[in-house]
Amino acid sequence: MRKILILSAIFLGAIFTACQEDSIKTFEKEYIMFQDTLSYKAVLQDKEYFTVPVTSTVACDYDRTLAVEIVDEGSNAVEGRDYRLGSNTIVIPAGEYKTDILVYPEYDRFEDTDTLSFNLKLVMPENLKWDIYGDETKVSMYKVCPFDINTFTGWCVVTSIFLYNYPGVDNSSYQRLIKTSLDPDEENTVILHDWLFDGYDIRIKLDPSDPEEPVVTMDEDQLISDEESVFGQVNGDNRILGMASPAYVSYFNTCQSFVSLWLRAYVYDIKTIVGYVGDFYNVMEWVSDEEAERLQRENGW
């Protein structure tokens, strides 16, 4: 699952203000707030905690201590069961603009598809609250399973917007059941056999280097199909080629065994692009042998 942040302040370090009478000289007014009014945090097996940043419009020449309150309304995560705070107080050190609340999630409490959320509130004098941004934040937590490339081998259900628009002669549905295997020559690379059309395999690469941003790539100029059997005519050199769309992020989820891939399809003629077909969303979901057998029996795939 992709990390989504809605920023609640813009370059607060650049907004210099005056703290109080004996404080460091800055500009205008002091406000304290959560950096994000909404954030999504990955819960990792080997990462003990994550942070929720708190920021100020000023730097003062003394430490500032604030209390942090958990707001039950709107929360479905339970403190002490699903997570715990490192402390119910935070300190913005003298001369600093920010500090962090430490949150310790309970990894084993999360199911693979869970998104558990909680709300926090800063307890502080009313004059420190900036009405534009408020004094609360919502934190949503989702589980990230350890990466295993073998999760993405075997039977796979493809749901494709490309097939919805261009089913060709091979398909009667925008969904297909295919087999996948590891590329023996490329690390973390999966071969999707007969991906959208029979006889045409493609390769995708999964990058697990940042568990919170698990990226999928697809090299340029991979052959998806011939034009005649899909478009009913030849516009270029009778090849439909594809790559990962640069306009969208493609990613994978190990817990839920799926890949979200944005395909950019195009047509060449003498190595020159003569036709931009479009960007198309595709989802690949890996299923068990038993589920594949059921789908073949019930849907004729």
C-alpha positions in Angstrom: 0.0 0.0 0.0 1.2 3.4 -1.0 2.1 6.0 1.9 -0.2 9.0 1.7 0.5 12.3 3.5 -1.7 15.4 3.6 0.5 18.2 4.8 -1.1 20.5 7.3 1.7 23.1 7.2 3.9 24.6 4.5 7.6 25.1 5.3 6.9 26.1 8.9 10.6 26.4 9.5 10.5 29.4 7.1 7.8 31.2 9.1 9.9 32.9 11.8 7.8 34.4 14.6 8.3 35.8 18.1 7.8 33.4 20.9 7.3 35.4 24.0 8.9 38.3 25.8 12.2 36.6 26.6 12.2 34.3 23.6 14.4 34.2 20.5 13.5 37.2 18.3 11.5 36.0 15.3 8.4 37.1 13.5 4.7 37.6 14.5 3.0 34.7 16.3 3.7 31.3 17.8 1.6 28.3 16.8 2.1 24.6 17.4 0.5 21.8 15.3 0.8 18.4 13.9 2.8 18.4 10.7 0.2 16.2 9.0 -3.5 16.3 9.6 -3.8 12.8 8.1 -1.0 10.2 7.6 -0.6 6.6 6.7 2.0 4.6 8.5 3.5 1.2 7.6 3.7 -1.3 10.4 6.8 -3.4 9.8 8.0 -6.6 11.5 11.5 -5.3 12.1 10.7 -1.6 12.8 9.9 -1.0 16.5 8.2 2.4 16.1 7.2 5.2 13.8 6.9 8.9 14.4 4.2 11.5 14.3 5.8 14.9 13.8 4.8 18.0 15.7 6.0 21.4 14.6 6.0 25.0 15.7 6.1 28.3 13.8 8.8 29.5 16.2 12.0 28.5 17.9 12.1 29.5 21.6 15.1 29.8 24.0 13.5 27.4 26.4 12.1 23.8 26.3 8.3 23.6 25.6 6.4 20.7 27.1 2.9 19.7 25.8 0.6 16.8 26.6 -0.8 14.5 23.9 -4.3 13.1 24.2 -5.8 10.1 22.4 -9.2 10.9 21.0 -11.5 7.8 21.1 -14.1 9.2 18.8 -13.3 8.1 15.2 -10.6 5.7 16.3 -10.8 1.9 15.7 -7.3 1.1 17.1 -7.1 0.5 20.8 -4.2 1.9 22.8 -2.4 -0.9 24.8 -3.7 -3.5 22.4 -2.9 -2.4 18.9 -0.3 0.3 19.7 1.1 2.4 22.5 2.6 5.9 22.7 6.2 6.3 23.8 4.9 9.1 26.1 1.8 11.2 26.7 4.0 14.3 26.8 6.4 15.8 24.2 9.1 18.4 24.4 10.2 20.8 21.7 13.8 21.6 22.8 15.1 25.1 23.1 16.1 26.5 19.7 14.1 23.8 17.8 11.0 24.0 15.7 9.8 20.4 15.9 9.7 17.2 17.9 8.2 13.7 17.4 5.6 11.5 19.1 6.8 7.9 19.1 4.2 5.3 18.3 4.9 1.6 19.0 2.5 -0.6 16.9 1.9 -4.3 17.8 2.7 -6.0 14.6 1.2 -9.3 15.5 -2.2 -7.7 16.2 -2.6 -6.7 12.6 -4.3 -8.9 10.0 -3.0 -8.7 6.5 -5.9 -6.5 5.3 -6.2 -4.3 8.4 -6.1 -0.5 8.4 -6.3 0.6 12.1 -6.6 4.3 12.9 -6.4 6.5 15.9 -6.7 10.3 16.6 -4.4 12.5 18.6 -4.9 15.9 20.1 -2.3 18.4 21.4 -3.2 19.7 24.9 -2.0 23.3 25.0 -3.1 26.9 25.6 -5.7 28.0 23.1 -3.5 30.8 21.8 -1.0 28.2 20.5 -3.7 26.7 18.2 -3.8 27.8 14.6 -7.4 27.6 13.5 -6.4 26.9 9.9 -4.8 23.6 10.9 -6.3 22.8 14.3 -4.8 20.7 17.1 -5.7 17.1 16.0 -4.4 14.5 13.6 -5.6 11.1 12.3 -3.0 8.3 12.0 -3.9 5.2 9.9 -1.7 2.1 10.2 -1.4 -0.7 7.7 0.6 -3.9 7.8 3.6 -4.6 5.6 4.6 -8.3 5.4 8.3 -9.4 4.9 9.1 -9.5 1.1 9.1 -12.9 -0.5 9.4 -12.9 -4.3 7.8 -16.4 -4.4 4.6 -14.8 -3.3 4.2 -13.6 -6.9 4.6 -16.9 -8.7 2.0 -19.5 -9.7 -1.6 -18.8 -10.6 -2.6 -15.1 -11.0 -5.9 -13.4 -11.8 -5.4 -10.4 -14.1 -8.0 -7.6 -14.2 -7.2 -5.2 -17.0 -8.7 -1.9 -18.2 -6.8 -2.5 -21.4 -8.8 -5.7 -22.0 -12.0 -3.9 -21.1 -11.3 -1.4 -23.9 -9.5 -3.8 -26.4 -10.5 -7.4 -25.7 -9.3 -8.5 -29.2 -10.1 -12.0 -30.4 -8.6 -13.9 -27.5 -10.7 -12.6 -24.6 -14.4 -12.5 -23.7 -13.7 -10.8 -20.4 -11.5 -8.1 -18.9 -10.2 -10.8 -16.6 -7.8 -13.7 -17.2 -6.2 -16.5 -15.3 -2.5 -16.8 -16.1 0.6 -18.6 -14.8 3.7 -16.7 -13.5 7.2 -17.7 -12.8 10.6 -16.2 -11.7 13.0 -14.9 -14.3 16.1 -17.0 -13.8 18.3 -14.2 -15.0 17.0 -11.1 -13.2 16.6 -10.7 -9.4 13.1 -10.0 -8.1 11.7 -10.3 -11.7 8.5 -12.1 -12.5 7.4 -13.4 -15.9 3.7 -13.1 -16.6 3.0 -15.8 -19.2 0.2 -15.0 -21.7 -0.4 -11.8 -19.7 -3.1 -10.0 -21.7 -3.0 -12.2 -24.9 -2.0 -15.7 -25.6 1.6 -16.2 -26.7 2.8 -12.8 -25.3 4.8 -12.8 -22.0 6.0 -9.8 -20.2 8.4 -9.2 -17.3 7.9 -7.0 -14.2 10.4 -6.2 -11.5 9.6 -5.7 -7.9 11.7 -3.4 -5.8 11.4 -4.1 -2.0 14.3 -1.8 -1.0 11.9 0.6 0.7 9.1 -1.5 2.4 6.9 1.6 2.7 7.3 2.4 -1.0 7.2 -1.0 -2.8 7.7 -0.1 -6.4 7.0 -2.2 -9.6 8.7 -1.4 -12.9 8.2 -2.7 -16.4 10.9 -2.2 -19.0 10.1 -0.4 -22.2 9.2 -2.0 -25.5 7.7 -5.2 -24.2 5.5 -6.9 -26.7 1.9 -7.2 -25.6 0.3 -8.4 -28.8 0.0 -7.9 -32.5 -2.2 -5.0 -33.7 -4.4 -7.0 -36.2 -5.9 -9.3 -33.6 -6.5 -6.5 -31.1 -7.4 -3.4 -33.2 -8.6 -5.2 -36.3 -6.1 -3.3 -38.4 -2.4 -2.5 -38.6 -1.4 1.1 -37.7 2.3 0.7 -37.5 4.6 -2.4 -37.6 1.8 -4.7 -36.3 3.2 -4.7 -32.7 1.5 -3.3 -29.6 4.3 -2.5 -27.1 4.1 -1.6 -23.5 6.0 -0.2 -20.5 5.2 1.0 -17.0 3.4 4.3 -17.3 5.6 7.2 -16.1 2.5 9.2 -15.2 1.4 6.8 -12.3 3.0 4.8 -9.6 2.9 1.0 -9.9 3.3 -0.9 -6.6 2.9 -4.3 -4.9 1.5 -5.6 -1.7 3.1 -8.8 -0.2 0.5 -9.2 2.5 -2.3 -9.3 0.0 -0.4 -10.8 -2.8 -1.2 -8.3 -5.5 0.5 -6.0 -8.0 -1.0 -2.7 -9.2 0.5 -1.9 -12.6 -0.1 1.1 -14.8 0.6 0.1 -18.4 1.5 2.6 -21.1 0.7 1.0 -24.5 2.0 2.4 -27.9 2.7 1.4 -31.5 5.9 1.8 -33.4 6.7 2.1 -37.1 10.4 1.9 -38.1 11.4 2.6 -34.5 9.2 5.7 -34.3 6.1 6.0 -32.1 3.2 6.5 -34.4 0.4 5.8 -32.0 -0.1 6.4 -28.2 -2.8 3.9 -27.2 -3.1 5.1 -23.6 -2.4 4.4 -19.9 -4.3 1.5 -18.5 -4.7 0.2 -14.9 -4.2 -3.5 -14.3 -4.3 -5.6 -11.1 -2.7 -9.0 -10.7 -3.8 -11.0 -7.8 -2.1 -14.3 -6.9 -4.4 -17.2 -5.9 -3.9 -20.8 -4.7 -4.1 -23.9 -6.9 -7.5 -24.6 -5.4 -8.8 -21.2 -6.1 -7.4 -21.4 -9.7 -9.2 -24.7 -10.2 -12.5 -23.2 -9.0 -12.2 -20.3 -11.3 -11.4 -22.5 -14.3 -14.4 -24.7 -13.5 -16.9 -21.9 -12.8 -15.7 -19.4 -15.4 -14.1 -21.5 -18.1 -10.8 -19.7 -17.8 
